[in-house]
Amino acid sequence: MFTRIFGKTTFLGYFIAFTLLLLAVNSHNKTILLNNSLEGSTLKLSVAGILSVISLIFVEWTVRRQLLFQTGSYHLLLFSLFFWILPINRWDLWLWIASLLLWLSFINIIKVDANTNSNNFIFNAGFWLVFSIFFKVDFFYFYLTIWGVLYFKGQLNFKNIFITLLPVFCISVIWLSLFILITKFPSLQTANVIPSNFSFLWSELYSESLGLFFVIITITLVVLKYFRMLIYSRNSQKVNFYSTILILLSSIIIILFGGSGNVISWVSFLMVTSILSTQYFESFKRKWLVELFFTICFLVAFQNEINSILF
């Protein structure tokens, strides 16, 4: 069933994936309402739904337009199911927005090509990264991710480093001008770096820990498979894979330092896992293994509903 629908690009596949994702957002919001009615407000639910759809669109765009993967759409189903698995008990929208802006930066930097004038892409990458810093100040360390991608593409030099930092100067000039012209406009000095609490977000509940463990096992298997495939890959595919690994490492940093209980910090990690999954599942000759995997995903995602029906 899963291979027939998601083994190729179909409207039904898109409909199922986006429907599951929105249902997952609504399910998480019900859990939040049980804990804190203010955290689970209708406005936050609406924003969370929009951000979840944007996250999945970014996954789809990266797979189709940049990483040269095949016709399957397993990444859509995997992201929706894994998002359902996450034990979300509050909406940390600012961290989520910052992570998506980081992804916009990443999408631009992977467009850099030595054969074309890529100054615009490099500037845009720095521009979106600066805006992500507005929502999460300590995201400034992800400049290392941007420069790392440039290094793998053979484009890391003083000129390009300056271009990535140029948006900082431009926005600072605009901010300073507004500060002079508008009374009580916040100054740049009011933005302080607040260190986050270290947290791996592991839950004491067996059901929640099982889901996170399943996500980690999946990304481990996918990455190991890709390392084996790199031997036969073209150079452009290797560069794209190394760039994706960099954003994966950045996502792990967001998880570790996202703050205690910030399960939203896993979203970027799920995006990388989903992006790498499509070609991985298409490589299976025994499709029953793919069916078995997604069946287990469904059982893990809907374990609470299954328990309520059976018991």
C-alpha positions in Angstrom: 0.0 0.0 0.0 2.7 2.5 1.0 4.9 1.7 -1.9 2.1 2.1 -4.4 1.1 5.5 -3.1 4.4 7.0 -2.1 6.7 5.1 -4.4 5.9 7.8 -7.0 4.6 11.3 -7.0 0.8 11.3 -6.7 -1.8 13.8 -5.6 -3.1 11.2 -3.2 0.3 11.0 -1.6 0.4 14.7 -1.0 -3.1 14.7 0.3 -2.4 11.9 2.8 0.9 13.4 4.0 -0.5 17.0 4.6 -3.7 15.6 6.2 -1.7 13.4 8.6 0.6 16.4 9.4 -2.3 18.7 10.3 -4.0 16.0 12.3 -0.8 15.5 14.2 -0.6 19.2 15.0 -4.2 19.1 16.3 -3.4 16.0 18.3 -0.4 17.6 19.9 -2.5 20.7 20.6 -5.0 18.6 22.6 -2.2 17.3 24.7 -1.0 20.9 25.3 -4.6 21.9 26.3 -4.6 19.3 29.0 -1.4 20.8 30.4 -1.9 24.5 30.0 -4.9 26.2 28.3 -2.9 29.3 27.5 -0.2 27.4 25.7 -2.8 25.7 23.6 -4.6 28.7 22.3 -6.3 28.8 18.9 -3.9 31.3 17.6 -0.9 29.2 18.5 -2.6 26.1 16.9 -3.1 28.1 13.7 0.5 29.3 13.6 1.8 25.8 14.4 -0.3 24.4 11.6 1.1 26.9 9.1 4.7 26.3 10.3 4.3 22.6 10.0 3.1 22.9 6.4 6.0 25.2 5.6 8.4 22.7 7.1 7.0 19.9 4.8 7.1 22.2 1.8 10.8 23.0 2.5 11.4 19.2 2.6 9.7 18.7 -0.7 11.5 21.6 -2.4 14.9 20.4 -1.2 14.2 16.9 -2.5 12.8 17.9 -5.9 14.8 20.9 -6.8 18.3 20.5 -5.4 19.3 17.0 -4.3 18.4 15.3 -7.6 16.5 12.4 -6.0 14.1 10.1 -7.8 10.4 10.0 -8.2 9.3 8.7 -4.8 7.7 10.8 -2.1 8.4 8.7 1.0 9.9 11.8 2.6 6.4 13.3 2.8 4.9 10.4 4.8 8.0 10.0 7.0 8.0 13.6 8.1 4.3 13.5 8.9 4.5 10.3 10.9 7.7 11.3 12.7 6.1 14.6 13.6 3.2 12.7 15.1 5.6 10.6 17.1 7.2 13.7 18.8 6.0 14.1 22.4 5.2 17.8 22.0 3.7 19.4 25.1 4.1 23.1 24.2 4.5 25.2 21.1 7.8 27.0 21.1 7.0 29.0 18.0 10.1 31.4 18.1 12.5 28.4 18.0 10.5 26.9 15.2 10.5 30.1 13.1 14.2 30.5 13.7 14.8 26.9 12.5 12.8 27.5 9.3 14.7 30.7 8.6 17.9 28.7 9.0 16.5 26.3 6.4 15.9 29.2 4.0 19.5 30.2 4.5 20.6 26.6 3.8 18.4 26.3 0.7 20.1 29.4 -0.8 23.6 28.4 0.0 23.3 24.9 -1.6 22.3 26.8 -4.9 25.9 28.1 -5.1 27.6 26.9 -8.3 31.1 27.7 -9.4 29.9 28.0 -13.0 27.4 30.8 -12.3 27.4 34.1 -10.5 26.2 33.0 -7.0 26.7 36.3 -5.1 22.9 36.7 -4.7 22.5 33.2 -3.2 25.4 33.8 -0.8 23.9 37.2 0.3 20.4 35.7 0.7 21.9 32.9 2.8 23.4 35.4 5.1 20.2 37.6 5.0 17.9 34.7 6.2 20.4 33.6 8.8 20.5 37.1 10.3 16.7 37.1 10.6 16.8 33.7 12.3 19.1 35.3 14.9 16.4 37.8 15.7 14.2 34.9 16.8 17.0 32.8 18.4 20.0 35.0 19.2 22.5 32.2 19.6 21.9 31.0 16.0 24.9 33.1 15.0 27.0 30.0 15.3 25.3 28.6 12.2 27.5 30.8 10.1 29.9 27.9 10.5 27.3 25.7 8.7 27.1 28.2 5.8 30.8 28.5 5.5 31.1 24.7 5.7 28.8 24.3 2.7 30.9 26.9 0.8 34.0 24.9 1.7 32.6 21.6 0.2 31.6 23.5 -2.9 35.1 25.0 -3.2 33.7 28.5 -2.8 35.0 29.4 0.6 37.1 32.6 0.3 37.4 36.0 2.0 35.0 37.5 -0.6 32.2 35.1 0.0 32.7 35.2 3.8 32.3 39.0 3.6 29.1 38.6 1.5 27.6 36.3 4.1 28.3 38.9 6.8 27.2 41.9 4.6 23.5 41.5 5.7 24.6 42.1 9.3 26.0 45.5 8.3 23.0 46.4 6.2 20.4 45.5 8.8 22.5 47.3 11.5 22.5 50.5 9.5 18.7 50.3 9.0 18.1 49.5 12.6 20.3 52.4 13.7 18.5 54.8 11.4 15.1 53.7 12.8 16.5 54.1 16.3 17.5 57.7 15.6 14.2 58.6 13.7 11.7 56.8 16.0 11.3 57.5 19.7 11.6 54.5 22.0 12.7 52.2 19.1 14.7 49.3 20.6 18.4 49.6 20.3 20.6 46.7 19.2 22.2 46.7 22.6 19.0 45.2 24.1 19.5 41.9 22.4 21.4 39.7 24.8 22.6 36.2 24.3 20.7 34.0 26.7 22.4 30.6 27.2 20.0 27.7 26.7 19.7 24.8 29.1 21.4 21.6 27.8 18.7 19.0 27.2 18.5 15.8 25.1 14.7 15.9 25.5 14.5 12.2 26.6 11.3 11.4 28.4 10.7 9.2 31.4 7.7 7.8 29.7 8.4 4.6 27.8 6.0 5.4 24.9 7.6 8.8 24.2 11.2 7.5 24.5 10.3 4.6 22.1 9.3 7.1 19.4 12.4 9.2 19.7 14.6 6.1 19.7 12.9 5.0 16.5 13.6 8.4 14.9 17.3 8.2 15.9 17.7 4.6 14.6 16.1 5.6 11.3 18.5 8.5 10.6 21.5 6.3 11.6 20.5 3.6 9.1 19.8 6.2 6.4 23.2 8.0 6.8 25.1 4.8 6.9 23.4 3.6 3.7 24.4 6.9 2.0 28.0 6.6 3.0 28.1 3.2 1.2 26.4 4.7 -1.8 28.9 7.6 -2.0 31.5 5.3 -3.6 29.4 5.1 -6.7 28.0 8.6 -6.6 28.9 11.6 -8.8 30.9 14.5 -7.3 27.8 16.8 -7.3 25.8 14.2 -5.3 28.7 13.9 -2.8 28.8 17.6 -2.3 25.0 17.7 -1.7 25.2 14.8 0.7 28.1 16.5 2.7 26.1 19.7 2.8 23.1 17.8 4.1 25.2 16.2 6.8 26.2 19.7 7.9 22.6 20.8 8.3 22.0 17.5 10.2 24.8 18.3 12.6 23.3 21.8 13.0 19.9 20.2 13.8 21.5 18.1 16.5 23.0 21.2 18.0 19.5 22.8 18.1 18.2 19.7 19.8 21.0 19.6 22.4 20.8 23.3 23.2 17.2 24.1 22.4 16.3 24.3 26.0 14.7 21.9 28.4 11.5 20.4 27.0 11.8 22.0 23.6 10.6 19.1 21.5 10.1 21.6 18.6 13.8 21.6 18.3 13.5 18.1 16.7 11.7 19.5 13.6 14.8 20.4 11.7 16.2 17.0 12.5 13.1 15.3 11.1 13.4 17.4 8.0 16.9 16.1 7.3 15.8 12.6 8.0 12.9 12.9 5.6 15.1 14.4 2.9 17.5 11.5 3.0 14.8 8.9 3.2 13.3 8.9 -0.3 16.2 7.6 -2.2 17.0 5.3 0.6 13.6 3.6 0.5 13.7 3.5 -3.3 16.9 1.5 -3.2 15.1 -1.4 -1.5 14.4 -4.2 -4.0 12.3 -6.0 -1.4 9.4 -3.6 -1.1 7.9 -5.6 1.8 10.7 -4.1 4.0 9.4 -0.6 3.2 5.9 -1.7 3.9 7.0 -3.2 7.3 8.9 0.0 8.2 6.0 2.3 7.6 3.6 -0.1 9.3 5.8 0.1 12.4 5.8 3.9 12.0 2.0 3.9 12.1 1.9 1.6 15.1 4.4 3.8 17.0 2.6 7.1 16.0 -0.9 5.8 16.9 0.1 3.6 19.9 -2.1 5.7 22.3 -5.1 5.5 20.0 -4.6 1.7 19.6 -4.2 1.2 23.3 -7.4 3.1 24.0 -9.3 0.9 21.5 -7.9 -2.4 22.6 -7.8 -1.7 26.4 
